[in-house]
Amino acid sequence: FAMKYSKDGVPDTAFGSKGISIIKNGGYANAVAIQADNKIVIAGYSVDLFGPYYIMASRLNADGSVDTTFGKHGSIKTNMGQNCHGIAIQPDGKILFVGNNKDSIVTLRYLPDGTPDESFGNNAKVATTFGSNEYAGTSVAIQSDGRIIIAGYGGGAIVLARYNSDGTYDTEFGNSGKVISDITSGFDGVYDIDLQADGKIVAVGTTYSVFGDSSNTIILRYMPDGSLDKSFGNNGFNIYKLQTSAELRSVTLQTDGEIVTAGDADDNTGINVHFLVERYNTNGTIDSGFGDNGYQITAMDQLDVAENVMLQQDGKVVLAGAANNNQTGPSGNEVALARYNNDDKTKKQIIVQKVKHYIQTRNNVQATTLNKVSIYPNPAQNSLHVEGLSSSQMTKLTVVDFNGNIAMSHELPAMNSSYNLNIASLHAGNYLLKIETNGEVIIKQFVKE
């Protein structure tokens, strides 16, 4: 099934049936991707009563109805693989699926109508092995030049491969197109990758101790040739150890290059598991200005896993995944979403210091009258209403972004106890509104959507 939510976090009733679309094909979904035309591709696996397993994929129209022009009645089912964990849509509309088939990672490519693309690999399929162990492909990404990168794990190590657009191995990448990264003596695995504009590859996942009794998040960055980027973290990676076991399942890049990740972490009891979001600086160090020293753990229910992370245009972070209330039966399984402000405590502190300095230079006059000032709505789109201003003194309104830059400034004459501030020209994000009247200063934070 697929669900669609409105921006305020409630099901979008215009999608499917009351916000949910159920595809009756006997499949289990693991991955989703949105086409340029807003059609939705879902993939995972299907299994017969006594086996075997198949890769299963379906496509929905933007309104949640099944796209019957795709495959057979809206779905495809193939024995070229046993499970699919990642999807990528090429600019020409062709669809890439990555997963596993026994001891190999399989990458399949289909035409936009759901038929196999026989020009790719061996009749639409590339099977990649790295040794005698079982391997799973978890993520796939397409470079701007059309080359294809897949990532996953097997044999206790992280594995990557890069193909040319026709499915042949790119021999300029790693060892004849393949990379194996065995970071620890235990298990190392990657669950998601994202590509920087300079061609570097950011990968996230988990490491387990050799005894398998604890896990830690890991983030890595590779150069375009497949070697680890030694300028990132600790010679190419950062194993960030929380106080409890944790792992990462998804990654996305901010426009400023910072890296946002999502997954799950145990609580202090070691029994319950909850949503985990982290942010890293561009050099691979944890961003201590985000959340609680770089991370945030959110209890959705008792057993919670964030499978995906995305950024809204206003910079807010959305995590999506599953929760379970530890009860038996279907009612125990839940869909879970969480949204976070993408604020930075470090930048806030810099601005607060600037404001404190300003107040001190104004003869240390304390804000008293301005304590009654309120602003709404918050978040705001085009207009921010300021209420409770002095009607006997001139007021100055200054909007400052989180880098300390002045975005706009207005001086209001006396007799204005309220004012509608036009913020339509501001970029989406977090701002501070500085209100000054007769030497008094007060700061209000707001969000521009």
C-alpha positions as semicolon CSV with decimal commas, in nm:
position;residue;x (nm);y (nm);z (nm)
1;F;0,000;0,000;0,000
2;A;0,091;0,368;-0,026
3;M;-0,017;0,664;0,185
4;K;-0,003;1,037;0,113
5;Y;-0,007;1,307;0,378
6;S;-0,082;1,677;0,356
7;K;0,177;1,927;0,475
8;D;0,018;1,944;0,821
9;G;0,065;1,571;0,878
10;V;-0,285;1,434;0,820
11;P;-0,381;1,187;0,543
12;D;-0,454;1,354;0,208
13;T;-0,811;1,239;0,147
14;A;-0,782;1,323;-0,225
15;F;-0,530;1,038;-0,260
16;G;-0,664;0,685;-0,307
17;S;-0,931;0,607;-0,050
18;K;-0,905;0,855;0,241
19;G;-0,533;0,894;0,188
20;I;-0,437;0,531;0,132
21;S;-0,397;0,326;-0,185
22;I;-0,391;-0,053;-0,163
23;I;-0,246;-0,251;-0,455
24;K;-0,386;-0,603;-0,455
25;N;-0,093;-0,796;-0,602
26;G;0,027;-1,001;-0,305
27;G;0,344;-0,795;-0,272
28;Y;0,535;-0,637;0,015
29;A;0,680;-0,289;-0,043
30;N;1,034;-0,186;0,055
31;A;1,110;0,113;-0,170
32;V;0,936;0,404;-0,341
33;A;1,030;0,667;-0,601
34;I;0,841;0,956;-0,760
35;Q;0,859;1,010;-1,136
36;A;0,880;1,354;-1,298
37;D;0,510;1,325;-1,387
38;N;0,431;1,252;-1,018
39;K;0,349;0,887;-1,078
40;I;0,463;0,669;-0,789
41;V;0,672;0,354;-0,831
42;I;0,668;0,103;-0,545
43;A;0,878;-0,213;-0,526
44;G;0,960;-0,500;-0,292
45;Y;0,892;-0,870;-0,311
46;S;0,624;-1,133;-0,349
47;V;0,631;-1,496;-0,243
48;D;0,425;-1,798;-0,339
49;L;0,270;-2,011;-0,066
50;F;0,573;-2,240;-0,047
51;G;0,816;-2,014;-0,238
52;P;0,995;-1,898;-0,438
53;Y;1,042;-1,523;-0,392
54;Y;1,000;-1,269;-0,673
55;I;1,074;-0,901;-0,720
56;M;0,742;-0,717;-0,736
57;A;0,681;-0,358;-0,848
58;S;0,373;-0,145;-0,908
59;R;0,295;0,207;-1,023
60;L;0,027;0,448;-0,907
61;N;-0,106;0,760;-1,070
62;A;-0,061;1,085;-0,881
63;D;-0,413;1,052;-0,734
64;G;-0,337;0,707;-0,588
65;S;-0,520;0,503;-0,851
66;V;-0,337;0,207;-1,005
67;D;-0,163;0,293;-1,331
68;T;-0,291;0,014;-1,554
69;T;-0,054;0,119;-1,837
70;F;0,238;-0,017;-1,633
71;G;0,330;-0,385;-1,668
72;K;0,032;-0,615;-1,629
73;H;-0,264;-0,436;-1,473
74;G;-0,027;-0,193;-1,299
75;S;0,234;-0,436;-1,164
76;I;0,535;-0,639;-1,270
77;K;0,654;-0,965;-1,115
78;T;0,986;-1,118;-1,209
79;N;1,199;-1,411;-1,100
80;M;1,517;-1,224;-1,199
81;G;1,552;-1,139;-0,830
82;Q;1,409;-1,226;-0,491
83;N;1,371;-0,883;-0,335
84;C;1,404;-0,512;-0,420
85;H;1,535;-0,250;-0,176
86;G;1,608;0,053;-0,395
87;I;1,459;0,239;-0,693
88;A;1,594;0,516;-0,916
89;I;1,424;0,688;-1,208
90;Q;1,641;0,789;-1,503
91;P;1,581;1,124;-1,680
92;D;1,444;0,929;-1,979
93;G;1,185;0,760;-1,758
94;K;1,352;0,420;-1,739
95;I;1,332;0,259;-1,395
96;L;1,617;0,091;-1,208
97;F;1,555;-0,163;-0,932
98;V;1,830;-0,299;-0,706
99;G;1,801;-0,594;-0,470
100;N;1,926;-0,944;-0,425
101;N;1,900;-1,290;-0,574
102;K;2,059;-1,563;-0,359
103;D;2,434;-1,484;-0,359
104;S;2,434;-1,177;-0,587
105;I;2,320;-0,817;-0,603
106;V;2,080;-0,774;-0,893
107;T;2,013;-0,452;-1,081
108;L;1,719;-0,450;-1,322
109;R;1,610;-0,183;-1,568
110;Y;1,260;-0,146;-1,706
111;L;1,116;0,078;-1,973
112;P;0,859;0,340;-1,867
113;D;0,574;0,104;-1,963
114;G;0,701;-0,170;-1,729
115;T;0,862;-0,398;-1,986
116;P;1,222;-0,518;-1,933
117;D;1,487;-0,302;-2,103
118;E;1,681;-0,567;-2,292
119;S;1,953;-0,315;-2,386
120;F;2,068;-0,317;-2,023
121;G;2,309;-0,584;-1,902
122;N;2,198;-0,939;-1,983
123;N;1,836;-0,899;-2,098
124;A;1,760;-0,617;-1,850
125;K;1,961;-0,762;-1,561
126;V;2,307;-0,722;-1,410
127;A;2,410;-0,970;-1,139
128;T;2,711;-0,865;-0,931
129;T;2,904;-1,086;-0,691
130;F;3,198;-0,994;-0,470
131;G;3,289;-1,339;-0,342
132;S;3,129;-1,659;-0,218
133;N;2,898;-1,497;0,039
134;E;2,541;-1,377;0,005
135;Y;2,500;-1,012;-0,090
136;A;2,214;-0,762;-0,090
137;G;2,181;-0,441;-0,288
138;T;2,014;-0,169;-0,081
139;S;2,047;0,153;-0,282
140;V;2,094;0,280;-0,638
141;A;2,178;0,627;-0,769
142;I;2,227;0,776;-1,115
143;Q;2,512;1,014;-1,189
144;S;2,463;1,318;-1,411
145;D;2,658;1,140;-1,688
146;G;2,421;0,842;-1,678
147;R;2,651;0,602;-1,495
148;I;2,483;0,395;-1,224
149;I;2,608;0,335;-0,868
150;I;2,472;0,058;-0,647
151;A;2,558;-0,014;-0,284
152;G;2,484;-0,278;-0,024
153;Y;2,656;-0,535;0,190
154;G;2,774;-0,894;0,205
155;G;3,042;-1,106;0,366
156;G;3,051;-0,864;0,662
157;A;3,163;-0,575;0,438
158;I;3,027;-0,272;0,255
159;V;3,014;-0,313;-0,121
160;L;2,964;-0,073;-0,412
161;A;2,967;-0,109;-0,788
162;R;2,936;0,129;-1,080
163;Y;2,799;0,047;-1,423
164;N;2,800;0,231;-1,750
165;S;2,456;0,327;-1,879
166;D;2,433;-0,002;-2,072
167;G;2,498;-0,214;-1,762
168;T;2,864;-0,297;-1,826
169;Y;3,109;-0,245;-1,540
170;D;3,280;0,093;-1,523
171;T;3,646;-0,006;-1,496
172;E;3,740;0,346;-1,381
173;F;3,566;0,275;-1,051
174;G;3,739;0,074;-0,776
175;N;3,871;-0,264;-0,885
176;S;3,721;-0,327;-1,230
177;G;3,400;-0,153;-1,130
178;K;3,369;-0,287;-0,773
179;V;3,459;-0,163;-0,424
180;I;3,476;-0,359;-0,097
181;S;3,514;-0,168;0,232
182;D;3,573;-0,387;0,536
183;I;3,586;-0,123;0,808
184;T;3,557;-0,323;1,132
185;S;3,617;-0,679;1,245
186;G;3,240;-0,733;1,271
187;F;2,960;-0,662;1,025
188;D;2,961;-0,348;0,808
189;G;2,669;-0,258;0,583
190;V;2,537;0,034;0,379
191;Y;2,163;0,094;0,343
192;D;2,151;0,418;0,143
193;I;2,367;0,647;-0,070
194;D;2,341;0,998;-0,212
195;L;2,556;1,183;-0,465
196;Q;2,722;1,518;-0,418
197;A;2,742;1,765;-0,708
198;D;3,118;1,702;-0,731
199;G;3,063;1,329;-0,788
200;K;3,154;1,214;-0,439
201;I;2,936;0,941;-0,289
202;V;2,794;0,964;0,064
203;A;2,691;0,630;0,215
204;V;2,528;0,548;0,549
205;G;2,465;0,227;0,737
206;T;2,570;0,035;1,044
207;T;2,848;-0,166;1,202
208;Y;2,807;-0,454;1,444
209;S;3,065;-0,578;1,690
210;V;3,226;-0,912;1,616
211;F;2,987;-1,070;1,868
212;G;2,684;-0,894;1,717
213;D;2,565;-0,757;2,053
214;S;2,585;-0,385;1,970
215;S;2,567;-0,162;1,666
216;N;2,683;0,187;1,571
217;T;2,596;0,427;1,293
218;I;2,849;0,475;1,015
219;I;2,877;0,740;0,745
220;L;3,132;0,720;0,465
221;R;3,229;0,929;0,164
222;Y;3,390;0,795;-0,151
223;M;3,578;0,979;-0,421
224;P;3,442;0,951;-0,779
225;D;3,698;0,675;-0,847
226;G;3,566;0,460;-0,561
227;S;3,842;0,527;-0,308
228;L;3,754;0,654;0,039
229;D;3,775;1,033;0,075
230;K;4,052;1,073;0,333
231;S;3,943;1,431;0,409
232;F;3,609;1,304;0,541
233;G;3,571;1,192;0,904
234;N;3,845;0,951;1,007
235;N;4,017;0,871;0,675
236;G;3,690;0,845;0,488
237;F;3,432;0,745;0,748
238;N;3,284;0,831;1,087
239;I;3,151;0,571;1,329
240;Y;2,944;0,786;1,562
241;K;2,883;0,595;1,884
242;L;2,570;0,679;2,079
243;Q;2,514;0,548;2,431
244;T;2,290;0,275;2,289
245;S;2,284;0,062;1,973
246;A;2,191;0,253;1,658
247;E;2,196;0,226;1,279
248;L;2,133;0,451;0,978
249;R;1,899;0,364;0,693
250;S;1,865;0,681;0,486
251;V;2,062;0,991;0,385
252;T;1,996;1,320;0,207
253;L;2,208;1,626;0,136
254;Q;2,125;1,984;0,222
255;T;2,189;2,264;-0,027
256;D;2,480;2,381;0,192
257;G;2,640;2,036;0,171
258;E;2,557;1,925;0,523
259;I;2,434;1,567;0,553
260;V;2,111;1,458;0,722
261;T;2,066;1,091;0,812
262;A;1,790;0,880;0,963
263;G;1,754;0,538;1,119
264;D;1,684;0,399;1,463
265;A;1,836;0,381;1,808
266;D;1,762;0,190;2,127
267;D;1,637;0,384;2,428
268;N;1,809;0,363;2,765
269;T;1,626;0,040;2,849
270;G;1,782;-0,136;2,552
271;I;1,439;-0,285;2,477
272;N;1,252;-0,020;2,282
273;V;1,374;0,125;1,951
274;H;1,295;0,476;1,829
275;F;1,343;0,718;1,539
276;L;1,695;0,859;1,501
277;V;1,794;1,168;1,302
278;E;2,151;1,299;1,278
279;R;2,327;1,579;1,092
280;Y;2,690;1,588;0,984
281;N;2,913;1,869;0,867
282;T;3,059;1,856;0,517
283;N;3,386;1,718;0,656
284;G;3,212;1,418;0,816
285;T;3,213;1,540;1,176
286;I;2,886;1,542;1,369
287;D;2,710;1,881;1,363
288;S;2,683;1,960;1,735
289;G;2,448;2,251;1,661
290;F;2,174;2,012;1,549
291;G;1,941;1,849;1,803
292;D;2,117;1,706;2,109
293;N;2,485;1,731;2,016
294;G;2,414;1,633;1,656
295;Y;2,127;1,390;1,687
296;Q;1,770;1,350;1,805
297;I;1,592;1,032;1,922
298;T;1,211;1,038;1,901
299;A;0,981;0,781;2,058
300;M;0,690;0,720;1,819
301;D;0,568;0,408;1,999
302;Q;0,770;0,111;2,126
303;L;0,944;-0,031;1,819
304;D;1,012;0,248;1,569
305;V;1,232;0,251;1,257
306;A;1,283;0,551;1,027
307;E;1,330;0,408;0,679
308;N;1,357;0,733;0,485
309;V;1,453;1,097;0,529
310;M;1,370;1,394;0,307
311;L;1,401;1,772;0,319
312;Q;1,117;2,010;0,253
313;Q;1,177;2,329;0,055
314;D;1,179;2,525;0,381
315;G;1,456;2,300;0,515
316;K;1,243;2,105;0,760
317;V;1,339;1,739;0,799
318;V;1,079;1,464;0,752
319;L;1,132;1,106;0,867
320;A;0,904;0,824;0,755
321;G;0,897;0,465;0,861
322;A;0,720;0,212;1,077
323;A;0,623;0,176;1,441
324;N;0,486;-0,109;1,646
325;N;0,305;-0,101;1,979
326;N;0,438;-0,448;2,067
327;Q;0,089;-0,596;2,051
328;T;0,002;-0,908;1,856
329;G;-0,203;-0,895;1,538
330;P;-0,223;-0,644;1,250
331;S;-0,323;-0,362;1,485
332;G;0,029;-0,363;1,626
333;N;0,182;-0,228;1,304
334;E;0,171;0,147;1,240
335;V;0,286;0,400;0,982
336;A;0,502;0,667;1,148
337;L;0,615;1,012;1,038
338;A;0,797;1,288;1,221
339;R;0,899;1,639;1,114
340;Y;1,179;1,843;1,264
341;N;1,282;2,206;1,245
342;N;1,620;2,225;1,078
343;D;1,753;2,476;1,326
344;D;2,108;2,529;1,434
345;K;2,178;2,612;1,797
346;T;2,525;2,742;1,713
347;K;2,391;2,999;1,467
348;K;2,117;3,094;1,713
349;Q;2,377;3,159;1,980
350;I;2,574;3,385;1,747
351;I;2,266;3,593;1,673
352;V;2,164;3,607;2,038
353;Q;2,511;3,734;2,123
354;K;2,475;4,006;1,859
355;V;2,138;4,103;2,004
356;K;2,275;4,110;2,360
357;H;2,558;4,332;2,241
358;Y;2,307;4,564;2,076
359;I;2,101;4,589;2,395
360;Q;2,411;4,666;2,600
361;T;2,508;4,950;2,368
362;R;2,158;5,095;2,416
363;N;2,233;5,177;2,783
364;N;2,112;4,838;2,907
365;V;1,744;4,935;2,876
366;Q;1,536;4,623;2,943
367;A;1,236;4,526;2,731
368;T;0,919;4,570;2,930
369;T;0,646;4,710;2,706
370;L;0,753;4,485;2,419
371;N;0,701;4,169;2,624
372;K;0,337;4,189;2,518
373;V;0,421;4,169;2,147
374;S;0,298;3,859;1,960
375;I;0,340;3,742;1,601
376;Y;0,119;3,512;1,395
377;P;0,067;3,294;1,199
378;N;0,383;3,096;1,258
379;P;0,484;2,936;1,021
380;A;0,380;3,209;0,777
381;Q;0,373;3,222;0,399
382;N;0,327;3,577;0,271
383;S;0,236;3,797;0,568
384;L;0,343;3,801;0,933
385;H;0,108;3,990;1,168
386;V;0,279;4,174;1,456
387;E;0,047;4,264;1,744
388;G;0,103;4,463;2,066
389;L;0,339;4,734;1,941
390;S;0,374;5,071;2,113
391;S;0,116;5,323;1,987
392;S;0,312;5,620;2,123
393;Q;0,664;5,548;2,000
394;M;0,824;5,476;1,663
395;T;0,902;5,105;1,612
396;K;1,171;4,944;1,397
397;L;1,123;4,590;1,265
398;T;1,430;4,401;1,140
399;V;1,425;4,049;0,995
400;V;1,754;3,858;1,035
401;D;1,836;3,518;0,888
402;F;2,024;3,250;1,081
403;N;2,355;3,359;0,930
404;G;2,313;3,701;1,091
405;N;2,228;3,877;0,763
406;I;1,958;4,145;0,759
407;A;1,683;4,032;0,522
408;M;1,457;4,338;0,557
409;S;1,400;4,640;0,781
410;H;1,100;4,871;0,835
411;E;1,046;5,181;1,051
412;L;0,689;5,229;1,170
413;P;0,556;5,566;1,290
414;A;0,374;5,602;1,619
415;M;0,002;5,512;1,637
416;N;0,073;5,165;1,492
417;S;-0,010;4,903;1,756
418;S;-0,016;4,629;1,491
419;Y;0,144;4,575;1,154
420;N;0,128;4,323;0,869
421;L;0,485;4,250;0,760
422;N;0,510;4,138;0,397
423;I;0,751;3,840;0,392
424;A;0,657;3,700;0,050
425;S;1,002;3,782;-0,091
426;L;1,188;3,580;0,177
427;H;1,325;3,237;0,100
428;A;1,172;2,951;0,298
429;G;1,348;2,894;0,628
430;N;1,395;3,014;0,985
431;Y;1,425;3,384;1,074
432;L;1,443;3,617;1,373
433;L;1,231;3,932;1,399
434;K;1,400;4,206;1,602
435;I;1,153;4,465;1,737
436;E;1,296;4,796;1,869
437;T;1,101;5,073;2,044
438;N;1,258;5,360;2,239
439;G;1,572;5,163;2,322
440;E;1,387;4,841;2,407
441;V;1,455;4,527;2,204
442;I;1,274;4,194;2,183
443;I;1,341;3,898;1,953
444;K;1,079;3,668;1,802
445;Q;1,155;3,359;1,590
446;F;0,937;3,263;1,295
447;V;0,936;3,023;1,002
448;K;0,877;3,130;0,641
449;E;0,709;2,850;0,445
